[in-house]
Amino acid sequence: MITSLSRGNITIFKNGIWVYEDGTPADIDRPCKKCGKMPTPEGYDACLGYVEGVSSVCCGHGVEEGYVIMNSEVQE
């Protein structure tokens, strides 16, 4: 069985699709397990929002460590 997390919610790859533990398709957004908020309209973690100079950032959702990936482009 292949498992993953989506905003701290456990997802399972089952019968060719990703689903939450209760069988609901994982393409339906769920709130963060830690803060209970949905992502922003742009898709950012609600607790972090847009972070300038970063290409990817995650709060960890209370179940894993967060991370920051900086843009490789030089900002002047």
C-alpha distance (Angstrom), angle and dihedral (degrees) to the residues before:
residue distance angle dihedral
M1 . . .
I2 3.80 . .
T3 3.81 116.3 .
S4 3.77 134.2 -178.4
L5 3.80 140.2 163.7
S6 3.79 131.1 -107.7
R7 3.82 111.1 -168.5
G8 3.80 87.6 -27.5
N9 3.81 94.4 -49.8
I10 3.82 114.6 122.1
T11 3.80 114.1 -117.2
I12 3.80 127.9 -169.1
F13 3.81 129.4 -156.4
K14 3.78 101.4 -130.6
N15 3.82 129.7 165.9
G16 3.80 91.2 -11.3
I17 3.82 98.0 -50.5
W18 3.80 137.8 82.5
V19 3.81 114.3 -111.8
Y20 3.80 135.4 172.9
E21 3.82 117.7 -111.5
D22 3.82 90.1 -91.9
G23 3.83 91.6 55.6
T24 3.83 96.9 -104.7
P25 3.83 111.6 140.3
A26 3.81 109.4 -98.1
D27 3.80 92.6 -136.1
I28 3.82 86.4 82.1
D29 3.82 107.8 86.6
R30 3.79 118.8 -120.1
P31 3.79 126.8 -168.1
C32 3.79 124.4 -97.2
K33 3.81 112.1 -81.8
K34 3.83 90.7 -135.1
C35 3.82 106.8 43.8
G36 3.82 99.0 18.1
K37 3.81 92.4 -132.0
M38 3.79 127.5 131.0
P39 3.82 118.8 -125.0
T40 3.80 118.2 -88.4
P41 3.83 117.2 -95.0
E42 3.82 86.9 -97.8
G43 3.83 90.6 54.9
Y44 3.82 99.2 -105.9
D45 3.81 123.6 140.0
A46 3.81 103.1 -93.0
C47 3.82 93.9 -131.4
L48 3.82 92.3 54.0
G49 3.80 105.6 30.8
Y50 3.80 118.4 -179.9
V51 3.81 114.4 -11.1
E52 3.81 113.3 -162.9
G53 3.82 116.6 -129.2
V54 3.80 93.3 18.8
S55 3.81 126.5 110.6
S56 3.82 95.4 -168.3
V57 3.81 134.8 9.2
C58 3.81 134.1 168.9
C59 3.82 130.4 -173.0
G60 3.83 92.5 -147.8
H61 3.81 92.6 -119.8
G62 3.78 92.4 -120.1
V63 3.82 94.8 -70.3
E64 3.80 103.4 73.9
E65 3.80 139.9 17.1
G66 3.77 116.3 -78.8
Y67 3.79 122.1 -123.6
V68 3.80 143.1 -159.4
I69 3.81 125.8 -151.3
M70 3.79 112.5 -166.0
N71 3.80 123.4 -142.1
S72 3.78 112.3 -99.5
E73 3.81 91.1 -143.9
V74 3.79 116.0 99.7
Q75 3.81 111.6 -117.4
E76 3.81 116.7 -147.4
